[in-house]
Structures are given as structure tokens and as C-alpha cells.
Amino acid sequence: GENVEQHPSTLSVQEGDSAVIKCTYSDSASNYFPWYKQELGKRPQLIIDIRSNVGEKKDQRIAVTLNKTAKHFSLHITETQPEDSAVYFCAATGATGNQFYFGTGTSLTVIP
Amino acid sequence: NAGVTQTPKFQVLKTGQSMTLQCAQDMNHEYMSWYRQDPGMGLRLIHYSVGAGITDQGEVPNGYNVSRSTTEDFPLRLLSAAPSQTSVYFCASTDAGGGVREQYFGPGTRLTVT
């Protein structure tokens, strides 16, 4: 099956700085790569996603890039705010597209 | 729309007891999944279903059973609870229309096995 690795496990940034979280995947047939934000005690919520036929996608302060050749994708958050503090998970769907394989998460802290 | 609902929110079991975690969705999604979330390990897939009557195993299926008799419901059964099954369990449904696979999560069930 698919193996997704995520780095770093923890990340602290000053408010207004940028944050970057990186993930790698093993199955070249994976074709959908979502990112989730999970606040303490809450459910994961989709914040942005990218499909394998797209190299970059942006939504306001959040962007995701995908390098299919290298099999890695990254989440970029610009102008970070304290409310961005949460755990972020990347995922990949694997060859069948029916299963989601998650990274182990990055705990982001934005320091005011 | 209620989205994805799960019951109960909290549960304490003794080792060896069995129970069913309920999950329902009202979005007419074909795909549904169960995950467990443990500290430092992200979300791991237990079982999933691509439609009524069809289920398959995920990464960590041992000790759990599922069935999918309707599109709406996808219960997870713990056959004989063990302390290693202490975790937070999330059910999710997936909108696969047009190739998009946005996944919606339920609020979770926090299970403790003593």
C-alpha cells in the first residue's frame, strides 16, 4: 500500500511568518492529495487539495505544490495568524483511489 | 444536512466486552471509512466501503468488523475489546463525484478500554 511521510512533526513560527510542511508518498499511482487541519478535540477538516494533473493550487493564504517526479507535496501558509495553530495532516489516496493514507501530522504553533 | 454523525461520543469498556460504534451520513456518499487516531500516528484506516454491500480492510483491521447494509449507515463492531483499542475513532464519507474525493469526517468517538 501507500506510505506517506510528513515533516516536521512540530513547527513554531512568529505571527506573520510563513510555514511550510512537507510530505512524501511512495505509490506513483496516487492521484489525489488533500490537506486537513485538526484543532484540539475537533474533527479533521479539509483545507486544500490537489490532483495529480496539477502542480500548484492556491487559496488565499494557503497553497499546495506537488512534484510527481519526486513524489512529494507541500503545504505553504503565508502571513500566519494565531488561529492557524493546529495539527495539519497530509494524505494520499493510493492506487485504487478508495483509501486515504495519512501522514503522522504536524503540530503548528503560531506565536503572537 | 447533518453531514456525518457518530454515536456515542465517549465510551468506556472493560477488556473482552463488545460494542458497536454507529456512523451515519445523509449526503448520499458511496464511500465510507473508519479510522482510528492515536497520538503521534495520524489517522489509520481500519475498514472502508465503496457502496452498500461492499466492504474491505484497511491498514489496521484486526479486532474490528464492519457491514454496509444501506448507503447511509456504516457501523464498526469491536468483537472483544482490548486496551490496545483505546483510541479516538473517526468515521468519514467521501464525495467521489467527478473524480473529486473530498472526505467529510464525523465528530469522533473517544473509546477507553480498561
Boltz contact constraints between the chains, C-beta under 6 A:
constraints:
  - contact:
      token1: [A, 32]
      token2: [B, 101]
      max_distance: 6.0
  - contact:
      token1: [A, 43]
      token2: [B, 105]
      max_distance: 6.0
  - contact:
      token1: [A, 43]
      token2: [B, 107]
      max_distance: 6.0
  - contact:
      token1: [A, 43]
      token2: [B, 108]
      max_distance: 6.0
  - contact:
      token1: [A, 44]
      token2: [B, 105]
      max_distance: 6.0
  - contact:
      token1: [A, 46]
      token2: [B, 102]
      max_distance: 6.0
  - contact:
      token1: [A, 89]
      token2: [B, 42]
      max_distance: 6.0
  - contact:
      token1: [A, 98]
      token2: [B, 50]
      max_distance: 6.0
  - contact:
      token1: [A, 99]
      token2: [B, 45]
      max_distance: 6.0
  - contact:
      token1: [A, 102]
      token2: [B, 42]
      max_distance: 6.0
  - contact:
      token1: [A, 102]
      token2: [B, 43]
      max_distance: 6.0
  - contact:
      token1: [A, 103]
      token2: [B, 42]
      max_distance: 6.0
  - contact:
      token1: [A, 104]
      token2: [B, 42]
      max_distance: 6.0
  - contact:
      token1: [A, 105]
      token2: [B, 42]
      max_distance: 6.0
